Each structure stands twice: as C-alpha cells, then as structure tokens.
Amino acid sequence: MLGPMDEFPVHQVPQPIAWPGSSDRNFYDRSYFNAHDRTGDIFVITGIGYYPNLGVKDAFLLVRRGDVQTAVHLSDALDQDRLNQHVDGYRVEVTDPLHSLRITMAETEGIAADLTWTGLFDVVQEQRHLMRQGNRVTLDAQRFAQLGSWSGHLEIDGERIAVNPDTWIGSRDRSWGIRPIGEAEPAGRPADPPFEGMWWLYVPIAFDDYSIVIIIQEAPDGFRSLNDCTRIFKDGRVEQLGWPRVKIHYRSGTRIPTGATIVTNTATGSELRFEVESKLPVPIHVGGGYGGDADWIHGVWKGEKFTERLTYDMTDPAIIGRAGFGVIDHVGRAVCTEGDKDPVQGWGLFEHGALGRHDPSGFADWLTVAP
C-alpha cells in the first residue's frame, strides 16, 4: 500500500501514509475554496476530499448566479497518489505550498474552470475542534484558513467568465481528522440527552492591511464550545481578538441572515466593531454535500468516475424551506471600525447556521424562526 508520499519524511505513525493513524471510518482530509467578484452577482464554492477508510475521493463545484444554484459532483475510487490531487477531470495543483495553487476542472456536465489562488495573507492555524456525543468523539479536526485572490476563468454552458485578481477574492481552508461522512451509521442507543441543535459562525474577511478570521460555535443554551478570533497582518503577525459579542440579523420569518454585528477588543483593549452584510447566500447543504444535504453527501461510494449536475431554483419554496436546516455561505461585505480610526471595508465569507434550539437567538426548537 505504498505511494509516492512515502518517499518523503512526512510520516507520523509507523505505517504507510495511505493508512490513517485513526481507523475511524469517518477519517477525512479535505480542501474547501470560495470565490466571488465583490458584486453579489456570482458565488463559486468548490472542494476536494479524501476518505481513506471508505475508499472514496470526491469533489464538487457550486455556482450561484441570481436565483439559480448549480452543482457539479465528481466521485471515484481512492488511489494512493496524494501528491496528484484529482477526481476525474477535477485537479488541485499546489504550486507554492501555503501560498498559491491552481484548480482546474475539465468540461464536466457543461461547466469548466481554470482558477489560480494567491494568498494575500499567511495561513492561520485554527484551534483544534472537538465534539463528543456521549462517550464517542464525533468531530476531532484540525484546520488552517487563508484569505486570497483568484485569477483565471470559468465556463458555464459555453459562456466564459473572466476571473480578475483585482476584484475576485475569497477564502480557503484545509481540514483533516474525524467528522461524520459517508452513509449514515446505525444509531445505537438514542442520544441522552437528545441532540437539540448547534449555532455556528465562520467569518474570514480580507481588508487592505489585515485579514480577520472568526470561528464561533455555541450549544443550544448559548455555551460557547469554540471561540477563535484572530487578525493576521501583512507582516505575518497574528493577534488574538478576544471574546466577540455577536448579533445576527435575520430576515423576518426565516433563519436566513442578512448580516451580523460583531464587537470584540484588540490586544491593546480598544474596541473593534465589525458590521457584515450578506450580498448573496449559498446554502452549502443544497448540492454542496454538507450537513443535511438531501442530494449529495461527501464520502459516499457512487462508483468509478461518477459525475452529475444538479440545478436548483432558489425561489422554490421547497428549497427555501431547507435553508433553516443547514449552514449558509454568503458573499460577505464588512466594515470594520477600530477605536477612533476611520472605518475600512473588506470582503470575504460570511458563513452562518442556526440549527435547532438556540436560546440567545430566541429559537426554542427546530421550527422557530425570527420575528
């Protein structure tokens, strides 16, 4: 079971790289990327994942323009050449580790891409994320994040869309560890107490002189189990920004946010106020494969060289009804005010999900919506 990576001094356990240190079926190794041109007219989300204990690798590309969200899915049998990341015609080439890479997708179901990523700031290592259900670890993951620009082009049904690095921006993350993937497992004894939901906020935004990455997870009672808020400067300095206070602004009658107000403090004690607005929402559980997706789940065996394309009408009441049961990624515009300094504008990702009960938001159960 040896592969090309075994030539390099990267081993962490006394076995081939192809064998994960954990035998948990849910071990995964994944990359996520998003891209937009700061207009709110288009949002591209894509990623590739390896699931060695399931024998599967897969990739996806989501595009939302106006009221149409299109998903392309690719899946194949796992191979051992991790230095050549690809699923059929989808490829990720790391040209300068932690700084630049290239994503290409040969024409697949009418969509093609050739996109080059250039980091605008250094990557930041996020806090390790650990969750348990009873005695069992359900999530144990490490991740790094980065803000950057994009260049290249997209092709959608014969239309070529230029991607200019002067305007196209986005965030990416690499994560690996254990999280629920593949087909649902037998439940065993019901959870006691039962799972009532979770509240999640992830906001990586790039400004001219720094980027900010905010990650917060809360339990139904508002207990904050993950709090990671950092500012990354051009010179590589990383500043912790304390304990953010968050107010999500929801569209009345829904759990779809229109924006958020985030207030925290810098290392010197001055207040940093962060106003974020959504310019275009993309539910990543509608064709993206993330939690609650009825159409695509990462790590499921679909057969060799599987591809498909799905198209969603985002005005369809059935699709709108799914939005409250998963995480939504938004083209995010932010205005940041630090102390008495002039406000500065930034762009990036505004990702939020309020699933089930969340007492601080006034959500009593899975069906409660904003007034």
HELIX and SHEET records of a PDB file:
HELIX    1   1 PRO A    4  GLU A    7  5                                   4    
HELIX    2   2 PRO A  317  ARG A  322  1                                   6    
HELIX    3   3 ALA A  323  PHE A  325  5                                   3    
HELIX    4   4 ASP A  359  SER A  361  5                                   3    
SHEET    1   A11 GLN A  85  VAL A  87  0                                        
SHEET    2   A11 TYR A  90  ASP A  96 -1                                        
SHEET    3   A11 SER A 100  THR A 108 -1                                        
SHEET    4   A11 ILE A 111  GLY A 119 -1                                        
SHEET    5   A11 ARG A 136  ILE A 156 -1                                        
SHEET    6   A11 ILE A 169  ILE A 178 -1                                        
SHEET    7   A11 PHE A  27  HIS A  36 -1                                        
SHEET    8   A11 ILE A  42  TYR A  51 -1                                        
SHEET    9   A11 VAL A  56  ARG A  65 -1                                        
SHEET   10   A11 VAL A  68  ALA A  77 -1                                        
SHEET   11   A11 PHE A 306  ASP A 313 -1                                        
SHEET    1   B 6 GLN A  85  VAL A  87  0                                        
SHEET    2   B 6 TYR A  90  ASP A  96 -1                                        
SHEET    3   B 6 SER A 100  THR A 108 -1                                        
SHEET    4   B 6 ILE A 111  GLY A 119 -1                                        
SHEET    5   B 6 ARG A 136  ILE A 156 -1                                        
SHEET    6   B 6 VAL A 124  GLN A 125 -1                                        
SHEET    1   C 6 GLN A  85  VAL A  87  0                                        
SHEET    2   C 6 TYR A  90  ASP A  96 -1                                        
SHEET    3   C 6 SER A 100  THR A 108 -1                                        
SHEET    4   C 6 ILE A 111  GLY A 119 -1                                        
SHEET    5   C 6 ARG A 136  ILE A 156 -1                                        
SHEET    6   C 6 HIS A 129  GLN A 133 -1                                        
SHEET    1   D 6 GLN A  85  VAL A  87  0                                        
SHEET    2   D 6 TYR A  90  ASP A  96 -1                                        
SHEET    3   D 6 SER A 100  THR A 108 -1                                        
SHEET    4   D 6 ILE A 111  GLY A 119 -1                                        
SHEET    5   D 6 ARG A 136  ILE A 156 -1                                        
SHEET    6   D 6 GLU A 159  VAL A 163 -1                                        
SHEET    1   E 9 VAL A 238  GLN A 240  0                                        
SHEET    2   E 9 ARG A 224  PHE A 233 -1                                        
SHEET    3   E 9 TYR A 210  GLU A 218 -1                                        
SHEET    4   E 9 GLY A 197  ALA A 206 -1                                        
SHEET    5   E 9 VAL A 344  GLY A 356 -1                                        
SHEET    6   E 9 ILE A 328  GLU A 338 -1                                        
SHEET    7   E 9 GLU A 271  PRO A 283 -1                                        
SHEET    8   E 9 PRO A 257  ASN A 265 -1                                        
SHEET    9   E 9 ARG A 245  TYR A 250 -1                                        
END                                                                             
